[in-house]
């Protein structure tokens, strides 16, 4: 059985290996190198049946799926991975085919000392694995998206923008700003903030997080397909 868990054990045991550069792309390159070293071969979209690849991309991009994703290619490609299968600006950075299952991995990197990633408009995916490194902290940790934001919480956060907010934006602009000479209007930008606005006791540092060991153990459990 392909052992994708070996990637995460290597991150724990050889943290400095992943922090040799202050650039996010080189952080990803080190993950890429480890996947090769533990026996996974890189694929491109052109290497696999297109219908199956398109369906897989759709399943992986789902914002609310929390279950494991089946490998649609079977034994033909069961120790392989795609790098940025949805493009460089879209989730995930790595899609690993490990036996019967797929593992989505997103690399988050800070060249400074921040203790949390920047999320912008992308919440942690419930079935995604996040590898977060901070150059100045000289540390790397990892966690499953579903262990920091539940599927129900993800649905509520997305629903905030979907249930009427954009419609209110449109109506406000049509009624209040239709005569604004220079075109000023309101624009609702979908973004998510990890802070203490709602919960003053929120954990904001994934490196000093008291649950760090449990989160990392949770990842190892998720990706051990025995």
N, C-alpha and C positions, 0 to 999 in steps of 0.2 A: 504493500500500500504506500503510495507517495506520502511523504511526511512533511507537509507544509508547516507543521508546528515547529520544525527545525529552524525555520526562519526566525520565529519569535524567541526561541531559546537562544539563538545566536545573538539577537539584539540584547538580550539580558546578559549574556556571558561576555560579549565583546562590544560593549557600547561605543567605545572610542573608534571602532572601525567605521561607524556611521557618521562620525562628526569630524571628518578630516577636512571639511570645507564649510565655508559659511554660506554656501549657495544651495537652494532647495533642489535644483536639478541634479547636483552631484550627490545629494542625500538620496534621491531616487535611484541614481546610478548604483549606489552601494546596495540597495535592496535588490535591484536587478541582478547584480553580481552574485549575491547570496543565493537567490533563486536558482541561478545556473549552477552554483557550487553544490547545492543539495539535490541536484538531479532534475530540475525542471528546464524545459526547452522553450524558447520564445517563439510565438506564432504571430502572424499578421492576419488580418481579416481575409486576405486572398488565399490563405492556406486551407480554409475550412469551408464547408457547405454554407452558402450565403443565407439560405432561409433559416437554418438553425442559428447562425450567428446573429441575424437580425432579431429573432425571438429572444435569444439570450440577452442581447443588449437591452431590450425592452424590459425584461424581468429584472435585470440588475439596476436599471435606472428608477424603478419604482421607489417612491419616497416612503412608502408605508409597509413594505413587505418585511416581515421579521423572521420568516422561516428560511431554512437552507434552500439554495437554488441548485437544481439538478444539472448535471453536466449533459448537454444534449448531444455530445459527440461520441459518448461511450468510450470503449476501449481504444478507439483510434487516436484520441487525444486526451489522455488521462494523467499526464505528467508534464503539463505545459502551462504557459501563461501568455496573456496579451498585455502589452504595455499601452496605456491610455486608449482603450478600445473605443471610447466615445469622443476622442479628441483631447488635446492638451488642456482645454479649459473646463472639461466636464468630468464628473465622477464615473468610474474610479480610476486611479492611477495604474493599478494592477488587477487583472482578473485571472485568478489561478484556477486551473482545472486539476483537481486532486481526486483521482478515482472517479466515483460517481457524483461528486459534488463540485461546486464552484465557490471560491472564496474571493470576495471583493475587498481590496486593500487600498486605502487612501493615505498618501503620505502628506503630513503637515509639518512644516519646518519654519523655525524662526531663527534669523541670524542674530537676534538679541537674547534677552533673558526672560521673555514672556513665559508665563506658566500655563497658558491656554492657547489653542489655535485661534485663528481668525476664521469665522464661519460665513460672514456676509449673508448671502441669500440661500446658502445650503446648510440645512440642519444635518446633524449626524444621521446617516441612514441606519435604521434598526438592525439590518443584517450586515452592515459594513464593519470592517476592522480598520481602525485609525492608528497609524504609527506617527507619533509626534516627537520631534527632536528640536532642541534649542541649543544653538551653538555656544552661546555664552554660558549656559548652564552646564554644558558638557554632559547632557543627559538625554536619554530617549526612553519613552514609555509607549504603551499601546493599550487600546481598550476597544471593546465592541460598542458600536453606536447605540444599540438597544439597551446597554447597561448604564448609559448616562442620560438617555432620553427615551422614555418608553414609547411604544407604538401609539398608545392613546394620546400621549403628550404631543407627539409629532402631528397627529391628525388635528388636534386642537390648535396648534400653532399655525399650521397651514390654513385651517378653516378661518382664522382671524382675518386673513387677507381675501379669502374667497367668498365669504358670506356678506356681501353688500358693500364692502369698503371701496372697491373700485367703482361700483355703481354710484356711490355717494360722491366720489371724486368727479365722475363725469357730469353728474347733475349740478354740482357746485360750480364747475367751470362754465357750463352752459348758461346757468342762471346769473351767477355773480360776476363772471369774468368775460362774458361774451363781448363786452364793449371796451375791454382793457386795451388801450391803444398800442401798447408795446408787447402784447402777447403773454403777459405774466399769468400763470395759473398754478394750481396745486398739482403735485404728482406724488402718488403713493408708491414708494419704492419698497419692494419686499426685501426685508433684511431682518436678521435675528441677532440679538445681543446676549452674550453670556456675562451677566453681571449680578449685582445685588439689588437691583431696583425692586424686584418682586420678593425675593427671599434674602434677607440680610445675613443669613447664615450659609449662603451658597458656597460651595467649594469652587474656587477659581484657579487653583494651581494643580495641574495634573501630576506634577513631580512630587510635591509635598502632600498630596492627597492621602488622607488616612486609609482610603479604600484602594490605594494603588495596587497593592499585592493581589487583592481580590479581583480587581478588574483585569489584571494581566493573567491571572489564573483562569478567569472566565474565557479569555481569548483562546488559551491553550486547550481548554475543554471543547470549545466550539470547533476548533480546526483539527481535532484528533478524531479522524474518521476510521476507527478500528472496528 
